Amino acid sequence: MRKPVIVDTPITTVWETAKKMGVSRKRTLELIRIADEIHDRLEMERKVARAAARKRRLKTA
Amino acid sequence: MPGAERDGGFLNIPYDPAYEEHFLAYIAGVAAFGLDPRATLELTGGERRLDRILKLMAACKYSFHDLSLVKLDRKLPATPRFNMPFELGLVIGWQNAAPSGHQWFVFESSRHRLQKSLSDLNGTDPFIYGSSPEGILREIRNALAQHQIQPTAAQMRGTFEELSVSSRIIQGTGSSSVFEARVFADLVLLAHRLAERWVPGLLKS
């Protein structure tokens, strides 16, 4: 019988460092989720701010 | 000491409430270069502290020594902090005795003060960052100008700003300061993740 293929987590700095620092997989995933949520939210806010600034510039031109 | 690993950045900075934002800037800045921020905060265990500090330094390719805290603390008896210059001295002594390619950088907030506070370092150009976290990011970029990965100023600033927001979230879950072992480990992982989002070249797969 063939052994199941285990797909490992991608080797990124986060996972390498988590392993080195002894941080659990669960906590690492939680931190990745926090970081991604913050990055995506702030990125959206930056986009909205840029669009608003562009609109203001066009109005005053 | 064993040979240095490639990817560690030892942060020798004051663990002082006034330096929390600075500390985040160092962590974000170093992570944006794909380096592992390391600090004595992560040292737990029974081995003699000095031995653990030496091992930690030896595991790093770079070290960043912030010598800007030169005042007496408020707690009695009022005392200056000698740990930062002492750890810098350890690195310099180690590198003179057994050069391993480790590079050390001295950071100061005020121009010319180092000539007064540590005149033995005359001839070494410190990285003067003013007083802002942005200044720290700028000087980390200057210090690591020869490093293979070169994040932009905007990428470093973005990583730092988002790490600041993240730090408030994780501190809201029961810790009182960023200068705690558990919080530091979290911040390092958050910084790596944020840096990966900002600096595409950092992703290995």
Interface residues (C-beta under 8 A of the other chain):
Chain A: P10 I11 T12 T13 V14 T17 A18 K20 M21 V23 R27 T28 L31 I32 I34 A35 D36 I38 H39 L42
Chain B: A31 G34 D36 E42 G158 E161 E162 V165 S166 I169 I170 A185 D186 V188 L189 L190 H192 R193 L194 A195 E196 R197 W198 L202 L203 K204 S205
